[in-house]
């Protein structure tokens, strides 16, 4: 029997050292391009396409613009519908304001006419009852216009004056000065002129009488309840040179000078040969009665 050649067994090939790392091997052996290609193939198979992001953005913008245009159009239409009503109401309000203003002007004119009539009757009564003292009584009461030598004193706010502010900076610590003329400043000015020999005084054309009052309403100064605006022009009839000197040397004149030095309030005083003051609108006495008793020596 023939002898069989010996069978040689082939030794097994050694396994790869990374055989147990199949996931990592797969990642290394296959490029990411394959994943992208597969995704593109799925999108293509789904149809025309999936819409590109830029197209979707443009369509969204267009839809937003259409919606905005619709809102504006509806608003404009509503405005056109309501415009006649608004215009009518506005015109009615304007007409009402004009009517009320005209009525107020007529009432004010009537008040002025009555005031002038009262003043005229007062002057006539002074002439009849006052005898030789009628003119003097009329001058001292402010019932008649006067003129003569005197002084002109102008008081004005500081150049850097500010509005508002709580309290009086010249009395209360903690508030910065506003540089504005106060009602009490004008009170001291007027009282100082009277004490210095003034026989008749007016502030911004308002003749002062024994019944006059200088007050404040907010930042405004009122003389007999009529608001004044700076500069405040004070006219006083009297012995011009003497009146000016005595006032400037008085406590009130020095007070005004201190306001000028410390707070920037502007003042000027000058002597005038002919100062003219109008009569007070009316002097109404409701309580006082003339006394018939003779004085005792």
C-alpha positions as CSV (number, residue, x, y, z in Angstrom):
1,X,0.0,0.0,0.0
2,X,1.3,3.3,-0.9
3,X,2.4,5.5,1.9
4,X,0.4,8.7,2.4
5,X,2.4,11.8,2.7
6,X,2.1,13.3,6.0
7,X,-0.4,16.1,6.3
8,X,1.1,19.3,7.4
9,X,-1.2,21.5,9.5
10,X,-1.1,25.2,8.9
11,X,-0.8,27.1,12.1
12,X,-3.6,29.6,12.7
13,X,-2.9,33.3,12.0
14,X,-2.6,35.4,15.0
15,X,-5.6,37.7,15.7
16,X,-5.3,41.5,15.5
17,X,-4.6,43.2,18.7
18,X,-7.5,45.6,18.1
19,X,-10.0,42.8,17.3
20,X,-11.8,43.5,20.6
21,X,-12.2,47.2,19.7
22,X,-14.6,46.8,16.9
23,X,-16.4,50.1,17.4
24,X,-13.2,52.1,17.4
25,X,-12.0,50.2,14.4
26,X,-15.2,50.9,12.5
27,X,-14.8,54.6,13.2
28,X,-11.2,54.6,12.0
29,X,-11.9,52.6,8.9
30,X,-14.9,54.6,7.7
31,X,-14.8,58.3,7.0
32,X,-17.5,60.7,8.3
33,X,-18.2,61.4,4.7
34,X,-20.1,58.1,4.5
35,X,-22.5,59.4,7.2
36,X,-23.0,62.6,5.4
37,X,-23.6,60.8,2.2
38,X,-26.1,58.5,3.8
39,X,-28.0,61.5,5.3
40,X,-28.1,63.2,1.9
41,X,-29.4,60.1,0.3
42,X,-32.2,59.8,2.8
43,X,-33.2,63.4,2.3
44,X,-33.1,63.0,-1.5
45,X,-35.2,59.8,-1.2
46,X,-37.8,61.7,0.9
47,X,-38.6,63.9,-2.0
48,X,-37.6,67.3,-3.4
49,X,-36.4,68.1,-0.6
50,X,-36.6,69.4,2.6
51,X,-36.8,73.1,2.2
52,X,-33.5,74.9,2.7
53,X,-33.2,77.0,5.9
54,X,-32.7,80.2,3.9
55,X,-35.9,79.7,2.0
56,X,-37.8,78.9,5.2
57,X,-36.4,82.1,6.8
58,X,-37.5,84.2,3.8
59,X,-41.0,82.8,3.8
60,X,-41.3,83.5,7.6
61,X,-40.1,87.1,7.0
62,X,-42.6,87.5,4.2
63,X,-45.4,86.2,6.4
64,X,-44.4,88.6,9.2
65,X,-44.4,91.5,6.8
66,X,-47.8,90.6,5.4
67,X,-49.2,90.4,9.0
68,X,-47.7,93.7,9.9
69,X,-49.1,95.3,6.8
70,X,-52.5,93.9,7.6
71,X,-52.4,95.3,11.1
72,X,-51.4,98.8,9.8
73,X,-54.1,98.7,7.2
74,X,-56.8,97.8,9.7
75,X,-55.5,100.5,12.1
76,X,-55.5,103.1,9.3
77,X,-59.1,102.1,8.3
78,X,-60.2,102.4,12.0
79,X,-58.5,105.8,12.2
80,X,-60.2,107.0,9.1
81,X,-63.5,105.9,10.5
82,X,-63.0,107.6,13.9
83,X,-61.2,110.7,12.6
84,X,-64.4,112.6,11.9
85,X,-65.7,111.9,15.4
86,X,-62.4,113.0,17.0
87,X,-62.3,116.1,14.9
88,X,-65.9,117.0,15.8
89,X,-65.2,116.6,19.6
90,X,-62.0,118.6,19.3
91,X,-63.8,121.4,17.5
92,X,-66.6,121.4,20.1
93,X,-64.0,121.7,22.9
94,X,-62.3,124.6,21.1
95,X,-65.6,126.4,20.6
96,X,-66.5,125.9,24.3
97,X,-63.1,127.3,25.4
98,X,-63.6,130.3,23.2
99,X,-67.0,130.9,24.5
100,X,-65.9,130.6,28.1
101,X,-62.9,132.9,27.4
102,X,-65.1,135.5,25.8
103,X,-67.5,135.3,28.8
104,X,-64.6,135.7,31.2
105,X,-63.2,138.7,29.3
106,X,-66.7,140.4,29.4
107,X,-66.9,139.8,33.2
108,X,-63.5,141.1,33.7
109,X,-64.3,144.2,31.7
110,X,-67.4,144.7,33.7
111,X,-65.4,144.4,36.9
112,X,-63.0,147.0,35.7
113,X,-65.8,149.3,34.8
114,X,-67.5,148.9,38.2
115,X,-64.2,149.4,39.9
116,X,-63.6,152.7,38.0
117,X,-67.1,153.8,38.9
118,X,-66.5,153.1,42.6
119,X,-63.2,155.0,42.5
120,X,-64.8,158.0,40.9
121,X,-67.6,158.0,43.5
122,X,-65.0,157.7,46.3
123,X,-63.1,160.7,44.9
124,X,-66.3,162.7,44.7
125,X,-67.2,161.8,48.2
126,X,-63.7,162.9,49.4
127,X,-64.2,166.3,47.7
128,X,-67.6,166.8,49.3
129,X,-66.8,165.5,52.8
130,X,-63.2,166.2,53.2
131,X,-63.3,169.9,52.8
132,X,-59.8,171.3,52.7
133,X,-58.3,167.9,53.5
134,X,-59.9,166.1,50.6
135,X,-56.8,166.1,48.4
136,X,-54.6,165.0,51.3
137,X,-57.0,162.2,52.2
138,X,-57.2,161.1,48.6
139,X,-53.4,161.0,48.3
140,X,-52.8,159.1,51.5
141,X,-55.6,156.6,50.8
142,X,-54.4,156.0,47.3
143,X,-57.7,157.0,45.8
144,X,-56.2,159.6,43.5
145,X,-53.3,159.5,41.1
146,X,-50.2,161.4,42.2
147,X,-46.9,162.6,40.8
148,X,-43.8,164.4,42.1
149,X,-40.2,163.8,42.8
150,X,-39.2,160.4,44.2
151,X,-37.1,157.3,43.6
152,X,-37.3,154.3,41.3
153,X,-36.1,151.0,42.8
154,X,-35.7,147.9,40.6
155,X,-35.4,144.5,42.3
156,X,-34.7,141.4,40.1
157,X,-33.9,137.8,40.5
158,X,-30.3,136.6,40.3
159,X,-29.1,135.7,36.8
160,X,-28.6,132.1,37.9
161,X,-32.0,131.9,39.7
162,X,-33.6,128.5,39.8
163,X,-37.2,127.5,40.1
164,X,-38.9,125.8,43.0
165,X,-37.2,124.5,46.1
166,X,-38.7,123.8,49.5
167,X,-38.4,126.2,52.4
168,X,-36.8,129.6,52.5
169,X,-33.0,129.3,52.0
170,X,-32.5,132.5,53.9
171,X,-34.2,131.1,57.0
172,X,-33.7,127.3,56.9
173,X,-30.3,125.6,56.8
174,X,-29.9,122.7,54.4
175,X,-31.4,124.3,51.3
176,X,-29.4,125.9,48.6
177,X,-30.5,129.4,47.7
178,X,-32.6,129.8,44.6
179,X,-31.6,133.4,43.9
180,X,-35.3,134.4,43.6
181,X,-36.9,137.5,45.2
182,X,-39.3,136.5,47.9
183,X,-42.5,138.2,49.0
184,X,-41.0,139.0,52.4
185,X,-38.1,140.8,50.5
186,X,-40.6,143.0,48.8
187,X,-42.5,143.6,52.1
188,X,-39.2,144.9,53.7
189,X,-38.5,147.0,50.6
190,X,-41.9,148.7,50.7
191,X,-41.9,149.1,54.5
192,X,-38.4,150.6,54.3
193,X,-39.6,153.2,51.8
194,X,-42.6,154.1,53.9
195,X,-40.4,154.6,57.0
196,X,-37.8,156.6,54.9
197,X,-40.5,159.2,54.0
198,X,-42.3,157.9,51.0
199,X,-45.8,159.5,50.5
200,X,-47.1,157.1,47.8
201,X,-45.7,153.7,46.6
202,X,-46.5,151.3,43.8
203,X,-45.1,148.0,42.7
204,X,-45.2,147.1,39.0
205,X,-48.0,149.7,38.6
206,X,-50.0,148.4,41.6
207,X,-50.7,151.3,43.9
208,X,-50.3,150.4,47.6
209,X,-52.9,151.5,50.2
210,X,-53.5,150.9,53.8
211,X,-55.4,147.7,52.8
212,X,-52.7,146.4,50.4
213,X,-51.0,143.0,51.0
214,X,-47.9,141.5,49.5
215,X,-48.1,137.7,49.6
216,X,-46.7,134.7,47.8
217,X,-48.5,132.0,45.7
218,X,-45.8,129.4,44.9
219,X,-43.0,131.2,43.2
220,X,-45.2,134.2,42.3
221,X,-45.5,137.4,44.3
222,X,-49.0,138.8,44.7
223,X,-49.8,142.5,45.4
224,X,-53.5,142.8,46.3
225,X,-54.0,139.3,44.8
226,X,-52.6,140.2,41.5
227,X,-49.5,138.2,40.4
228,X,-46.4,140.1,39.5
229,X,-43.4,139.0,37.4
230,X,-39.8,140.1,37.8
231,X,-38.2,142.6,37.5
232,X,-40.1,144.3,40.3
233,X,-40.2,148.1,39.8
234,X,-41.0,150.1,42.9
235,X,-41.9,153.7,42.5
236,X,-42.1,156.0,45.5
237,X,-43.0,159.7,45.7
238,X,-41.1,161.8,48.2
239,X,-38.1,164.0,48.6
240,X,-35.9,162.1,46.1
241,X,-32.4,162.6,47.3
242,X,-33.3,162.4,51.0
243,X,-35.6,159.4,50.4
244,X,-32.9,157.5,48.5
245,X,-30.2,158.2,51.1
246,X,-32.4,157.3,54.1
247,X,-33.7,154.1,52.6
248,X,-30.2,152.9,51.6
249,X,-28.9,153.6,55.2
250,X,-31.9,152.0,56.8
251,X,-32.1,148.4,58.1
252,X,-34.3,147.4,55.1
253,X,-31.9,149.0,52.7
254,X,-29.0,147.2,54.2
255,X,-31.0,144.0,54.1
256,X,-31.5,144.5,50.3
257,X,-27.8,145.1,49.9
258,X,-27.0,141.9,51.7
259,X,-29.3,140.0,49.3
260,X,-27.3,141.5,46.5
261,X,-24.0,140.6,48.0
262,X,-24.8,137.1,49.2
263,X,-27.4,135.8,46.8
264,X,-26.8,137.6,43.6
265,X,-30.2,139.4,43.6
266,X,-29.9,142.4,41.3
267,X,-31.0,145.9,42.6
268,X,-30.7,149.5,41.4
269,X,-32.1,152.7,42.8
270,X,-32.2,156.1,41.1
271,X,-33.7,159.5,41.9
272,X,-36.4,160.8,39.5
273,X,-37.7,164.4,39.3
274,X,-41.2,163.3,38.3
275,X,-42.6,159.9,39.4
276,X,-46.2,159.2,38.4
277,X,-48.4,156.8,40.2
278,X,-51.9,155.8,39.2
279,X,-54.8,155.6,41.6
280,X,-55.6,152.4,43.4
281,X,-58.5,150.5,41.7
282,X,-60.7,150.9,44.8
283,X,-60.5,151.4,48.5
284,X,-63.3,149.6,50.2
285,X,-63.8,150.0,53.9
286,X,-66.5,147.7,55.4
287,X,-65.9,148.0,59.2
288,X,-64.2,151.2,60.2
289,X,-66.4,154.2,61.0
290,X,-65.3,157.9,61.5
291,X,-65.3,158.9,65.1
292,X,-67.3,161.9,66.2
293,X,-65.6,162.3,69.5
294,X,-63.2,165.1,70.0
295,X,-59.7,164.3,71.3
296,X,-58.7,165.3,74.7
297,X,-55.6,167.4,75.3
